[in-house]
Amino acid sequence: MARRIQTRHPLADLYVKTRDDADPLEAKYREYGLIDGKMLKTLRENFKKYDSLVCIMASGIVIRGIAPMLESKYEDPAVLLLDEQGRFVVSLLSGHVGGANEYATSLAQELGAQAVITTATDNKGVLGLDMLAKGAGCVYEPRKVLSEQFNMLLAEEQVIALYNEPQLNLVSTSGYQIFKNLPDVNELLDYAGFVMISVRMNALDTYRKKLPEDYALAQLVPKKYVLGVGCRKGVDSEVLSANFRTFCLEHNFLAIGLTKIVSIDLKKEENAIINLAESLNIPFETYSKEDLLEFEDFYPGSNFVKQTVGVSSVAQTSVHKETGEFVLTERYANEGVTFALGKYQ
């Protein structure tokens, strides 16, 4: 059964127990023996290595094996169970965010098996908040609290109002009533909750003030933005961070929407930028002067910056290069720091 699955998913690794030389490991199936011959040790040591674990064994063994490894639905990999005959594919862990429900459904179709999915929203045919966010490429906080609150409402077949401010393409919105325009407070009283997709800092402020305290509100922030940064050599980290906060306030922008910081390669060792990227938990990447010179004439620049790094504008040209020209803001410049914001299309 494992080899049958592996032929359809050739990047998968198989960990198998061999009893004798009559059943040797086969490289063409990417087969490996158990670590120290022990299944539980193999399962635990590989738990974080893969996005998905397909376990062809009894559920009790798997549950006891992974129990000490569990962290949260947002960190754990998808875990699927199969019987040896391939009759059932069970989504055991991380059904939504980890994708186990999707994997179980597709694998069952491949094998001619029955997918077993027990999450309430899926069985009611509605889209959980976590799946809505995942499909739209959004993040939200606090994830656990809001997921439980909204998914319970959806499982109870209550309808949630939804306003998609950036007009993202949504694959499915089952369980939600979409508003084409920003709804007023009175309209929302007819719904069990309200989800707004927006990158604005104050998007829900009015609703929080006027709706009942226990009304379900969630803001999904599209994680589709890029920050271009330029700065003088050796700038203090707090100066850069303080100006970044000011930049976000000026543009009413929630920083959790950022996916990456970009700059010129002369700044790749700049501690202040590295520290900002680490604080936001996003990568910091750089481009060469030659990469950025191509777009220099598109943006206002500085002669001093030109003399120093070879290109007159760093923040905007870096964003232009990264996003394919989708620069959203003018250059912010203060205290030897520059910023620009862009968006992936």
N, C-alpha and C positions, 0 to 999 in steps of 0.2 A: 504494500500500500504506500509506504514512504517513497519507494522508487517510482511508483506511478505518479505521485504528486510531483516529485523532483523533475521528472521529464517535462512537465508543464511549466515548472519554475526553476530553470537551470541555475540560478544564482543561489538557490537554497542549499544549505549544508545539512547532511544527515548524520545524526549521532545514533549508532546502533550497537546492540549487544550481540557479539558473535560468540558462539559456543565452541566452535572447533574450526579446523582448517578447511572443512568441507563447505563452509559458508564464509569465504574471505571477504574483506572490504574491497569495494570496487571504486577506483578513482573516478571513473566516468560518471558516477553518481555523487561525487564529492562526499564520500562516506568517511566517517571518523569513528574510532572506538570510543567507548565511554571513558571519562577521566577516572583513572585508577579503577576502572571496571565498575564504577558506581553511578547509577542513574541519577540519584538525587544530587550528588556533587556536580555532575555534568549539567543538570538543569539549573542549579543555582549559579554556577560560575558563568553560564552563558545567558543568564536572565536579562542583563542589560546590554548584551552584545548585539541583539537582534531587535528589529521592529515587531516581529511576530514570531511566536513559538507555536508550532503545531505538534501536539502530543498525542501519539497513537497508543493509548494506554488507559488504565482505569482512572476515573476522576479523583478518587481518594488519594492515589499516589501523587497526582499533580498538585492537588490542593495542599497536601502536607509538605510537598517539596517547595512550592513557591511562597507559602505563608510567611516565612521569615524575611522574604525579599520585598514584600509589598510596601510601596510608599504612598502613591495617590493615583487617581485615575488620569492625572495629567502627566505622570512620569512613567508609569508601568507600561510594558509592551503589551500588545494584543496576545492573548493566549487562547488557543482553540483546542478542542478535544475531538478525537475520532475513535471510533471502534475499529477493530482490525479488519472488518469486512467493508468498512467505508459506507455504512448505512446512514450514519448521523454525523453532522459536523456541528459541534456545540461552541457557541461563543461564550467563553467562560470569564474572561477578564478584559477590561478596557474596551467595552463594546462600542462606545461612541468615539471618544477622543483618540483612542489607540487604533480604532478601525476594525476591531474584531468582528463586529456585526457585518460590515461590508465584506471582509475576508471570508467569513463563514458562508455568506450567501453566494459569493462567486465560486468558492471552492466546492460547495455542494452542487452547484450547476455543472461544474467540470466533471464531478464524479458521479453524477446522477443520484445524489444523496439528498437527505432532508436536512436543511439548516435548522438549528434549534436556537432561537433568540428569545430571551426572556425580559429584555428591557421594556418597561411599560410604554414609553412613547412610541417605540417601533411597533409594538403590537397593537397600538391604537391608531397607527398610520399617521402620526404627527411627528414633527421635527423638533427634537429637543433643542434647548438654547445652545448647548455645547456643539451640536451638529450644525445648527444654523451659523454659528460663529466660525466653525471650521470651514464650512463650504464657502463662506464669504471672505475668508482670509482675515478674520478679525480676532481681537483679544478683548478680554473684559475682566474686571476685578470687582469684588472678590469672587473668584470663579466657583469655588465650592458652594458658597452660600447662595449665589444667584442661580447656579445650575439646579440645585435642589429645589429652590423656590419655584422657578419657572417650569421645570420638568414635571413637578407635582401638579401644577395647574393644568398643564397640557395633557397629562395622563388622565386627569379628571374631565377632559374634553371641554375645558373652558377656552375661550378664544382670547388671543393676545393681539393687541394693536402693534403695528410695525411701521416705522417711518424710515425709509432708506435714503438718507440725505445725499450721499454721494452717488446714488443711482448705480450701485454695484449690481453685477449680474448674479442673481440668486438662482441656484438650481431648483430649489424647492422652498415653499413657504407654507406647507401644510400645517394648519393649526393657528395661522396668523391672518389678521385682516390688514392688508396693506393700505396705507394712506398715501395719496399722491402729494398732498401738501401737509405741512406741519399741523398736527391736530391741536385744537384748543383743549383746555382742561375738561370742560363739560363733555366733550365727545368721548374722552377716555373713560369716563365713569361707566360707560356701557360695556367696558372690557375688563377682564381680570388682571391685566397688566399691560405694560407698554415697553417696547424695545425700540430704541433709536440707534441707528447706525450713523455714527458721526465722529469726527476727530476733534470737534470743538470742546474746549475746556468746560464751558458753561452750558452745554447742550440741554441738560436736565434740570438746571437750577430752578426755573419757573415752576416746573411740575412738582419738584420736591417741596416747594413752599406751599403750593395750593392743593395738592392731592392729599388724601388721608395718609397718615404716617405709615400704615401697614400696606399701602398700595405697592404692587410689584413694579419696580422700575429697573431697567438695565440699559447701559450704553455699550454697544459693541464698537470698538475702535478699529478701523481698517489698518492693518499692518502693511502699508504699501509705500512708506515715505522714506526719503533719503536726506541726510543732513550733510551739506558741504561745509567744510571748516577750513579757515585760514587763520594764521596767527603769527605774531613775531616770535622769534626764537627764544625759548626759555620762559614763555609766559607762565604765570602762576596758575595752578589748577583751579584755585578758587575764583580767580578773575575770569577764566574761561567759563566755569560752571555758572557763575552769577550772570554773565552776559547771555549764556544759553537760556537761563530761566527768563530773563527779560525778553529775549527773542521769542520764546514760546508764548509769553503773555501778550506781546505785541500782535502776534498772529493768531491768538486764541487757539493754540495747538497743543494737544496732549502728546507728550513725548513717547508714550508707550506705542504710538503709531509708527515709530522709526524702526527700520530694519537694518540700517547700515550707516556708518559715517565714512565720508570720502574726502580725500585731500590730495595734494601733490606729494610725490615720493620723498621729497626733501623733508617732509614732516613725519615720516613713518616712525621715527624714534621720539617724537615730541610727547613728553610725559603727560602734559595737560590733556591732549587729545586722547591718548591711550586711556587715561583715567576716566575721562568722560564716557568713552565707549564701554569700559568695564562697568561703570555705574549704571549704564542703560542696558547692559547685557546684550550688546550687539557688536558685530565685527567692525573693524576699522581697516579700510583698504585705500590704497593710493595709486595715483597715475603719474606717469612721467611728464616732464615739461612738454615733450613733443605731442603727447596725447592731448594736452589741454590747449596748446597753441592753436589747434584747429578751430576752436570755438572762441578764441580771445576777442575777436572783433564784434561778437554778439553782445558783449556786456561792458559796462563802464569799468575802467580799471584804475590802477594806481601806478604812477611812474616809479615810486619807491619799491613797490612789490615787484615790478618788472625788472628793476636793477638787481633786486635781491635773489629772486627765484627763477627769473627768466620768462615769466608770464604775468601779465598785469592783473589778472583776476583768477583767484584760486577756487573760492567757494562755489561760485556759479558755474564755472567751466567744469569743475569736478562733478557737480550734480548733472550737468548737461551730458557729460560723457557716460555717466552711470545709467541715467534713465532714458537716454535717447531723446534728449532735448526738452523734457517736461520739467522745466524750472518754474516754480510757483511764486517765488518771492523776489523782491529786490534784494540787493546785498545789504546785510546788516553789518555795520562797522563801528566799533567802539573799543577803546583801550587796547588797541593792537590785536583785536579779534574780529574775524568776519564769519558770517553764517549765511547760508542760503538753503532753501527747502525745495525738494523735488518729489515727484511721485511716479512710481511705476505704472504703466498703462496696461 
